[in-house]
Each structure stands twice: as structure tokens, then as C-alpha cells.
Amino acid sequence: MFSLIGLIVLSPILILTAILIKLESKGPVIFKQERLGKNGKTFRIYKFRSMCVGAEKAGGVYSAKGDSRVTKVGRFIRATSIDELPQFINILKGDMSIIGPRPTLTYHPWPIDKYTSEQRRRFEVRPGVTGLAQINGRKDIQWDKRIEYDVQYVDNISINLDLKIFMKTIAKVLTMQDNVNIGSTVRSNTINVEKNKKSDLNN
């Protein structure tokens, strides 16, 4: 219901954004990408396209400040998080929730079989548009730390925590905090993987 109301109320912004994207550059208005959802099931996430077509193949996963692949409209909708609004459709489809761990790429920060048993607990709930990691640094923190926050959310999920995350997310969006990658946020997961293998063998 929240997502449906959101789509209706925000429809003027959604329509205007779609028009501006189409006017500025060739390609689809909506960017679709394979992500990992609940229980590791793959689904297609929807976002407003903020980069030129084929940008990921041309320059990799990360985009940094001043990235030439990002369009002018894309720069604005990223800074304001408007690019994330089509994910309300994912919520209506049952792929996502408002609050939960952000859905990761199928291959980044690493494939699902490279997650440790503890890290895989983040997939016990539906991924969200925003989550605990997003109000605690978002793109400024390493992925292993983000996943720690995700597992912490799974262990402490509640209405009160969801409301706290929602309100803090609104504050961060309004102040445009932590929405640009400052560098690589992936460290080698080899140590964690080896620890997990040993733990599995002992069990």
C-alpha cells in the first residue's frame, strides 16, 4: 500500500524524470539489472537510467565523482536518489521491501557462493530500498562492513527499527549524504571464505 501510494503521489516527478532522461540521451528510461533477493533468488531491479547505455561494460561497477558516463540528468537524480524510485514497482511485485539489506549484484561484491555462512544470513529477508547500512555510511564503507549491518538488521528487525531507518534515510536524502563512491569498497573475501570452509568442515 505504501509503495502504491508513493507511486501515485510521486507520479509527476516520475513522468518528468522519464521525459528528461529521454530528451538528453538515447536508450531506455528504465535501467534493469540482475540482483540477488531473498534466499539468494535472482530478480530484476528497476532504476531510472542515470548513465549512458553500456556504461557498466565500458567502465566497470563503480562510478566516482565526475564520471563521464553519468549524464547530466543522471547526476541530479543520483544526488537526490530519484533514480531509486522505480523500485517501488519491485516492492509491488514482492521482490523487495521498503526497508532491508540493499540487493547486491549477482557478481559484486562477490558471487553468492563466496559469501560466508554468516554473511549469507543477509538473504533471509527481502532486500530493501534502504537499510541499516545506508544510514551508517552507505557508499563510504567497505562491503564486508555493510554486510555486517545487514546481518545486524536481520537479527533486530522490528517496526521501530524500520521507522528509525526510514526517517534517517529521508534526512540523508535531503542533505545528499554518502551518495558518491569515494573509491573501491571491496576487500578480498578470501580470509572470510577460508574461515567459513573450516567452520563448515568442523560442523
C-alpha positions, 0 to 999 in steps of 0.5 A, a space after each residue: 500500500 505504501 509503495 502504491 501510494 508513493 507511486 501515485 503521489 510521486 507520479 509527476 516527478 516520475 513522468 518528468 524524470 522519464 521525459 528528461 532522461 529521454 530528451 538528453 540521451 538515447 536508450 531506455 528510461 528504465 535501467 534493469 539489472 540482475 540482483 540477488 533477493 531473498 534466499 539468494 533468488 535472482 530478480 530484476 531491479 528497476 532504476 531510472 537510467 542515470 548513465 549512458 547505455 553500456 556504461 557498466 561494460 565500458 567502465 566497470 561497477 563503480 562510478 566516482 565523482 565526475 564520471 563521464 558516463 553519468 549524464 547530466 540528468 543522471 547526476 541530479 537524480 543520483 544526488 537526490 536518489 530519484 533514480 531509486 524510485 522505480 523500485 517501488 514497482 519491485 516492492 509491488 511485485 514482492 521482490 523487495 521491501 521498503 526497508 532491508 539489506 540493499 540487493 547486491 549484484 549477482 557478481 559484486 561484491 562477490 558471487 553468492 557462493 563466496 559469501 560466508 555462512 554468516 554473511 549469507 544470513 543477509 538473504 533471509 529477508 527481502 532486500 530493501 530500498 534502504 537499510 541499516 547500512 545506508 544510514 551508517 555510511 552507505 557508499 563510504 564503507 567497505 562491503 564486508 562492513 555493510 554486510 555486517 549491518 545487514 546481518 545486524 538488521 536481520 537479527 533486530 528487525 522490528 517496526 521501530 527499527 524500520 521507522 528509525 531507518 526510514 526517517 534517517 534515510 529521508 534526512 540523508 536524502 535531503 542533505 545528499 549524504 554518502 551518495 558518491 563512491 569515494 573509491 573501491 569498497 571491496 576487500 578480498 573475501 578470501 580470509 572470510 571464505 577460508 574461515 567459513 570452509 573450516 567452520 563448515 568442515 568442523 560442523 
